[in-house]
Amino acid sequence: MSNSNEATAEKNSLRIAYQDFAKKAREQGFNAIAMVFENIATTEKQHEHSQVKQ
């Protein structure tokens, strides 16, 4: 696996982790914290897409 593929896989797994954190936070009633994790996941996805285009 190339370095760029490894980086993409790592970023994807981090994004999924942030989504999972958001879900757990929301389930426990921490809506503001869930929103922070969701925003991080969205930012990671946008960053990933911008790196692919370059």
Secondary structure as the mmCIF struct_conf table of DSSP 4:
data_model
#
loop_
_struct_conf.conf_type_id
_struct_conf.id
_struct_conf.beg_label_comp_id
_struct_conf.beg_label_asym_id
_struct_conf.beg_label_seq_id
_struct_conf.end_label_comp_id
_struct_conf.end_label_asym_id
_struct_conf.end_label_seq_id
HELX_RH_AL_P HELX_RH_AL_P1 ASN A 3 GLU A 27
TURN_TY1_P TURN_TY1_P1 GLN A 28 GLY A 29
HELX_RH_AL_P HELX_RH_AL_P2 ASN A 31 LYS A 53
#
